[in-house]
Amino acid sequence: MNSAPHTVDEAALSDLTARVQGTVLGPDDTGYGDARTVWNAMSDRYPAVVVQPTAIADVVAAVEFATQNELPIAVKAGGHNVAGNGVCDGGVVVDFVSMRAVEVDPRSKTARVEPGATVRDFDRVTQAHGLAAPSGIVSTTGIGGLTLGGGWGWLSRSYGLAIDNLRSLDVVTADGEVRRASDDEHEDLFWGLRGGGGNFGIVTGFEFGLHEVGPQVLAGVLVYPLEVASEVLRFHREFTTTAPDELCCYASVRTAPPVPFIPEAVQEELIATVYLCYAGDIVEGERVILPLRTFVEPIVDLVETREYTAFQRLFDDVYPAGYRNYWKSQFVAEAGLSDGAIETLVEYANSVPSPYTSIVIEHLGGEISRVDSGATAYSHRDAGYSFNIFSRWEDPEDDDAQIAWTREFFAAMVPHLADGVYVNFLSREGTDRVQAAFDSNYDRLVDVKQRYDPGNLFRVNQNIAPES
């Protein structure tokens, strides 16, 4: 059931509007509907006020307004968060739709990024200089939320998580102050923001270190029939445990989507896939991936030399906005999924209730694992993989059945999985799952929260509550 839009005092709203250089929207204003809409259609919330800043001062005004009026505050960067935390009921939404600039200094190999930039915005500008940093695998994802949760993608085995490439952050904290967080300034805040999500303030600027990548990489998708899914997953496990850092290789089982890169004869059939990116010498990459092409002959081979930016956009049509999403995820040890886990996975794949659902094994390790678990708020450095059930469907009437299937499948897999979960893949779940995401770093994160947000103003997130 939809909530009725909340209202705030007209005098307070008028004062906010006068202070903000950007746009302030109420429920009756043109643009409010788009501003409250996020990627996951299950998130149907009605904020009292939307602030679309064009400058840091606008963010300060929004934070002070929320504090003075005792309202929750949510931050919408790309709006891609599966929990739908880019918007809230009855509070303030800071929508960074107008702050998407990316500036690159090719000499120092650094980029300054505004919080509303998407992966596509970031890649377009950095690749103009032959540079890149780890980011997501869907180009419509916002850099802001992706990074604050850790941020992994095709380059992470070579260069670590997105947070491992951060040089500094500009952040508006709950007291309305603007702080620079880095290894030399507000070090505790810098530590917490690198994996702790949006718990400590609103980041208004990211500074990344960049690496020479591309512009071409060896990348694409190999498609196999469902009948050999178990064999594909076992081979993927053995193959990836000894893969070089330049190679990132995912595996999945799903219904083949009706997208241009999948031949029509295969579309809407259950398939097993391997999709990969080799971010190194192309000739060497061809040699490295040859076993994937020969252990079982794929029915479709779409791995080729392609522009890195093009590969980053390849899965946009596979994960479009507007669907209902409920995800369950957990880490897998370095040794990969056991044979029993693979049997269970294939069994449930044969009963998947939605053609839009993906079961994905994401390949981690490499440079990610070489950072100490306490060096940043993201602690699960020893995970070799992430097991994910990305359940997606269209009809709200199917919510209960889709969620029940996802939970049943996940419960059957849990005995085969490691502890912990990636905070960016949490749906709206309980405190125990949030604590599992931060693991041994949780108590230290509570201390940082207590220092910078003791009143828990920033609670529309996977929340780390301050001590009472």
C-alpha positions in Angstrom: 0.0 0.0 0.0 1.3 3.4 -0.9 2.0 5.9 1.9 0.5 9.4 1.8 3.1 12.1 1.2 4.2 13.8 4.3 4.2 17.6 4.7 6.5 19.9 6.6 6.0 23.4 8.0 5.6 25.9 5.1 7.9 28.5 6.7 10.7 25.9 7.2 10.3 24.7 3.7 10.4 28.3 2.4 13.6 28.9 4.3 15.2 25.8 2.9 14.2 26.7 -0.7 15.8 30.2 -0.2 19.1 28.6 1.0 19.4 26.0 -1.8 20.9 26.9 -5.1 19.6 23.7 -6.7 16.1 22.4 -6.7 13.7 21.7 -3.8 10.7 19.5 -4.6 7.6 18.8 -2.6 5.0 16.1 -3.3 3.0 18.4 -5.7 5.9 19.6 -7.7 6.8 18.4 -11.2 9.8 16.0 -11.0 8.9 14.7 -7.5 7.7 11.4 -9.0 11.0 10.8 -10.8 13.0 11.9 -7.8 11.3 9.4 -5.5 11.7 6.5 -8.0 14.7 4.1 -7.6 15.9 1.1 -9.5 14.1 -1.5 -7.3 10.4 -1.1 -7.9 9.6 -2.6 -4.5 10.8 0.6 -2.9 7.7 2.8 -3.1 8.3 5.6 -0.6 7.1 9.2 -0.3 9.6 11.7 1.1 8.4 15.0 2.5 11.1 17.0 0.6 13.6 16.3 -2.1 16.7 18.4 -2.4 18.6 18.3 -5.7 21.8 20.0 -4.8 24.2 21.7 -7.2 26.8 22.6 -4.6 28.1 21.4 -1.2 26.3 24.2 0.5 23.0 22.8 -0.6 23.8 19.5 1.1 24.7 21.3 4.3 21.3 23.1 4.1 19.5 19.8 3.6 21.3 18.2 6.6 20.5 21.1 8.9 16.9 21.1 7.7 16.5 17.4 8.5 18.1 17.9 11.9 16.0 20.9 12.9 12.8 19.2 11.8 13.7 15.8 13.2 13.3 14.1 9.9 15.2 11.1 8.5 17.5 11.8 5.5 18.2 9.5 2.6 20.8 9.9 -0.2 20.1 9.0 -3.8 23.2 8.9 -5.9 22.4 6.3 -8.7 19.4 5.0 -6.9 20.6 1.5 -7.7 20.7 0.1 -4.1 18.7 -3.1 -3.9 17.3 -2.2 -0.5 15.9 1.0 -1.9 17.6 3.1 0.6 18.0 6.0 -1.8 14.6 7.3 -0.7 12.6 7.4 2.5 9.1 8.0 3.7 8.3 11.3 5.3 11.8 12.6 5.4 14.4 14.4 3.2 15.9 12.9 0.1 19.2 14.4 -1.2 19.1 13.5 -4.9 22.4 14.0 -6.6 21.0 14.0 -10.1 22.6 17.4 -10.8 26.1 16.6 -9.4 27.6 14.1 -11.8 30.9 15.6 -12.9 34.1 13.6 -13.3 37.4 15.4 -13.7 40.7 13.5 -14.5 44.3 14.6 -13.9 46.2 12.3 -16.3 49.6 13.3 -14.9 48.8 12.3 -11.3 46.4 9.5 -12.5 43.6 10.7 -10.2 39.9 11.5 -10.7 37.6 13.8 -8.8 34.1 12.5 -8.9 30.8 14.1 -7.8 28.4 11.8 -5.9 25.7 11.5 -8.6 28.1 10.1 -11.2 27.3 6.7 -12.6 29.8 4.0 -13.6 29.1 5.0 -17.2 30.0 8.7 -16.4 33.2 7.6 -14.6 34.3 5.2 -17.4 33.6 7.6 -20.2 35.9 10.3 -18.7 38.6 8.1 -17.3 38.9 5.9 -20.4 39.4 9.0 -22.6 42.9 9.1 -20.9 43.4 5.3 -21.0 42.7 5.1 -17.3 40.2 3.3 -15.0 39.6 2.2 -11.4 37.5 -0.7 -10.1 33.8 -0.1 -10.3 30.6 -2.0 -10.9 29.5 -4.3 -13.8 26.3 -2.4 -14.6 27.0 1.1 -15.9 23.8 2.7 -14.5 25.0 2.0 -11.0 25.9 5.1 -9.0 29.6 5.4 -8.0 28.7 6.8 -4.6 26.8 3.9 -3.1 28.8 1.3 -4.9 32.1 2.8 -3.4 30.9 3.4 0.1 30.0 -0.3 0.5 33.3 -1.5 -0.9 32.8 -1.6 -4.6 34.0 -4.5 -6.7 33.9 -5.2 -10.5 36.0 -6.6 -13.3 39.2 -4.8 -12.3 39.1 -5.7 -8.6 41.3 -8.8 -8.7 44.0 -6.6 -10.4 43.5 -3.3 -8.4 41.4 -4.1 -5.3 38.0 -2.7 -4.3 36.9 0.8 -5.2 37.6 1.8 -1.6 41.2 0.6 -2.0 41.7 3.2 -4.7 40.3 6.2 -2.8 42.7 9.0 -2.0 40.2 11.2 -0.1 36.5 12.0 0.5 34.7 15.2 1.1 31.8 14.6 3.5 29.0 16.6 5.2 28.6 15.1 8.7 25.5 15.2 11.0 26.6 18.5 12.6 26.5 20.2 9.2 30.3 20.5 9.0 32.2 19.8 5.8 35.2 17.5 6.4 38.0 16.1 4.2 38.7 12.5 5.1 41.9 10.8 4.1 44.9 9.0 5.5 46.1 12.3 6.9 42.8 14.0 7.9 40.0 12.5 10.0 41.6 9.1 9.6 38.9 7.3 11.6 36.1 8.7 9.4 38.1 7.8 6.3 38.4 4.2 7.6 34.7 4.0 8.3 33.6 5.4 5.0 35.6 2.8 3.1 33.0 0.0 3.4 30.7 1.3 6.1 28.1 2.7 3.7 26.3 5.9 4.2 26.3 5.7 8.0 28.7 8.6 8.8 27.6 11.5 6.5 26.9 12.5 2.9 29.9 12.3 0.7 30.0 15.1 -1.8 33.3 14.3 -3.5 35.4 11.2 -4.2 39.1 11.3 -5.2 40.3 8.1 -6.8 43.7 6.8 -7.9 43.6 5.4 -11.5 45.4 2.7 -13.4 46.3 2.2 -17.1 43.6 -0.1 -18.5 42.5 -0.8 -22.1 41.1 0.9 -24.0 40.5 -2.7 -25.2 40.2 -5.8 -23.0 39.4 -9.5 -23.7 35.9 -9.9 -22.4 32.5 -11.4 -23.0 30.2 -14.3 -22.3 30.4 -18.1 -22.9 27.0 -19.8 -22.9 26.4 -23.5 -22.2 23.2 -25.6 -22.1 21.6 -26.2 -18.7 22.3 -29.9 -18.9 26.0 -29.3 -18.3 25.5 -26.6 -15.6 27.0 -28.8 -12.8 30.0 -29.5 -15.0 30.4 -25.8 -15.8 30.3 -24.8 -12.1 32.8 -27.4 -11.1 35.2 -26.4 -13.8 34.7 -22.8 -13.0 35.7 -23.6 -9.3 38.8 -25.4 -10.3 39.8 -22.9 -13.1 39.4 -19.7 -11.0 41.2 -20.9 -7.9 44.5 -20.6 -9.9 43.5 -17.8 -12.3 45.9 -14.8 -12.6 44.9 -11.5 -11.2 44.3 -10.0 -14.6 41.3 -12.4 -15.0 38.0 -11.9 -13.3 35.5 -14.7 -14.2 31.9 -15.0 -13.0 29.6 -18.0 -13.5 25.8 -18.0 -13.5 22.7 -20.0 -14.1 19.6 -18.1 -15.4 17.1 -17.9 -18.2 18.8 -16.4 -21.3 17.5 -12.8 -21.6 16.1 -11.4 -24.8 19.0 -9.0 -25.3 21.0 -8.3 -28.5 24.1 -10.2 -27.5 22.2 -13.5 -26.9 21.1 -15.3 -30.1 17.3 -15.6 -30.5 17.5 -19.4 -30.6 18.8 -19.5 -27.0 16.7 -16.6 -25.6 14.3 -17.6 -22.8 16.0 -21.0 -22.3 17.7 -21.9 -19.0 21.4 -21.7 -19.5 24.7 -21.8 -17.6 27.1 -19.0 -18.4 30.7 -17.9 -17.7 31.4 -14.2 -18.2 34.8 -12.7 -17.9 37.2 -9.9 -18.4 41.0 -10.2 -18.9 42.5 -6.8 -18.2 46.0 -7.5 -19.5 47.8 -8.5 -22.6 45.2 -9.8 -25.1 47.4 -12.6 -26.6 48.2 -13.9 -23.1 44.5 -13.6 -22.2 43.5 -15.8 -25.1 46.0 -18.4 -23.8 44.7 -18.2 -20.2 41.0 -18.5 -21.1 41.4 -21.3 -23.7 40.4 -24.1 -21.2 37.0 -22.4 -20.8 36.4 -22.8 -24.5 37.5 -26.5 -24.6 36.5 -28.3 -21.5 32.9 -28.3 -22.9 32.1 -26.6 -26.2 30.0 -23.5 -25.5 26.8 -23.1 -27.6 27.6 -19.4 -27.8 31.0 -17.8 -27.6 30.9 -14.0 -27.3 34.4 -13.5 -25.8 36.4 -11.2 -27.9 38.5 -8.1 -27.9 36.3 -5.2 -27.1 36.3 -1.7 -25.7 36.4 -1.7 -21.9 33.6 0.9 -21.8 31.4 -1.2 -24.1 31.9 -4.3 -21.9 30.9 -2.2 -18.9 27.6 -1.5 -20.6 26.9 -5.1 -21.7 24.7 -6.1 -18.8 22.7 -2.9 -18.5 19.8 -4.5 -20.5 20.0 -7.6 -18.3 19.4 -5.6 -15.1 17.2 -2.7 -16.1 15.3 -0.5 -13.7 11.7 -1.0 -12.8 11.6 -4.6 -11.7 10.9 -5.9 -8.3 14.0 -7.2 -6.6 14.8 -9.4 -3.5 18.3 -10.6 -3.1 20.1 -13.1 -0.9 23.9 -13.3 -0.8 26.7 -14.7 1.2 30.5 -15.2 0.8 32.2 -18.4 -0.3 35.6 -19.6 0.9 38.6 -19.5 -1.3 38.2 -23.2 -2.3 34.8 -22.3 -3.9 31.5 -24.1 -3.9 31.5 -27.7 -2.8 30.0 -30.4 -5.0 27.0 -30.6 -2.7 26.5 -26.8 -3.0 26.6 -27.1 -6.8 24.0 -29.9 -6.7 21.7 -27.8 -4.6 22.2 -24.7 -6.8 21.3 -26.6 -10.0 18.3 -28.2 -8.3 16.8 -24.9 -7.4 17.8 -23.4 -10.8 15.5 -25.9 -12.4 12.6 -24.5 -10.3 13.3 -20.8 -10.7 10.0 -19.0 -10.7 11.0 -15.9 -12.7 12.8 -15.6 -16.0 14.5 -12.5 -14.8 16.2 -14.1 -11.8 20.0 -14.8 -11.9 22.1 -17.1 -9.7 25.6 -15.7 -9.8 29.0 -16.8 -8.5 31.2 -13.7 -8.4 35.0 -14.1 -8.5 36.9 -12.3 -5.8 40.4 -12.7 -4.4 43.5 -11.4 -6.1 44.4 -7.9 -4.9 41.2 -7.7 -2.8 42.7 -10.4 -0.5 46.0 -8.7 0.0 44.6 -5.9 2.1 44.4 -6.5 5.8 40.8 -7.1 7.0 41.1 -4.3 9.5 42.6 -1.7 7.1 39.2 -0.6 6.0 35.6 -1.1 7.2 35.2 -3.8 4.6 36.4 -6.8 6.4 35.8 -9.9 4.3 39.1 -9.9 2.4 39.6 -13.7 2.5 36.4 -14.5 0.6 37.1 -16.2 -2.7 33.6 -15.7 -4.2 30.2 -14.2 -3.5 27.1 -16.5 -4.0 24.1 -14.4 -5.0 20.5 -15.0 -5.7 19.3 -12.0 -7.6 15.6 -12.6 -7.7 13.7 -10.3 -10.0 10.1 -10.2 -11.2 7.4 -7.9 -12.5 4.0 -8.4 -10.8 3.5 -7.2 -7.1 1.1 -10.1 -6.6 4.1 -12.5 -7.0 6.0 -10.9 -4.1 5.3 -13.5 -1.5 6.0 -16.5 -3.7 9.2 -15.0 -5.1 10.5 -14.0 -1.7 9.6 -17.4 -0.2 11.5 -19.3 -3.0 14.5 -17.1 -2.6 14.6 -17.6 1.2 14.1 -21.4 0.8 16.9 -21.6 -1.7 19.2 -19.5 0.4 18.5 -21.6 3.5 19.5 -24.7 1.6 22.7 -23.1 0.5 23.8 -21.6 3.8 25.5 -24.8 5.1 27.8 -24.7 2.1 28.7 -21.0 2.4 31.2 -19.0 4.5 30.3 -16.4 7.0 29.5 -12.8 6.0 27.7 -10.9 3.3 28.5 -7.9 1.0 26.7 -4.9 2.5 25.7 -3.6 -1.0 23.8 -6.9 -1.7 21.7 -6.8 1.5 18.0 -6.3 0.9 15.9 -5.0 3.8 17.1 -7.5 6.4 17.8 -7.6 10.2 20.5 -6.3 12.4 22.3 -9.7 12.5 22.8 -9.6 8.8 24.2 -6.0 9.0 26.6 -7.2 11.7 27.6 -10.1 9.5 28.4 -7.7 6.7 30.9 -5.8 8.9 32.1 -8.8 11.0 35.1 -8.1 13.3 35.0 -4.4 12.3 31.5 -3.8 13.7 32.5 -2.6 17.1 35.0 -0.1 15.7 32.3 1.1 13.3 30.0 1.8 16.2 32.7 4.0 17.8 33.0 6.0 14.5 29.3 6.3 14.3 29.1 7.5 17.9 31.7 10.2 17.2 30.3 11.6 13.9 26.5 10.8 14.1 25.6 10.1 17.7 21.9 10.9 17.0 21.7 8.4 14.1 20.6 11.1 11.6 21.9 8.9 8.8 19.8 5.8 9.5 18.2 5.1 6.1 20.9 2.6 5.2 22.2 -0.7 6.4 22.4 0.9 9.8 25.1 0.9 12.4 23.4 2.3 15.4 25.4 4.4 17.8 25.7 3.4 21.4 22.8 4.6 23.5 
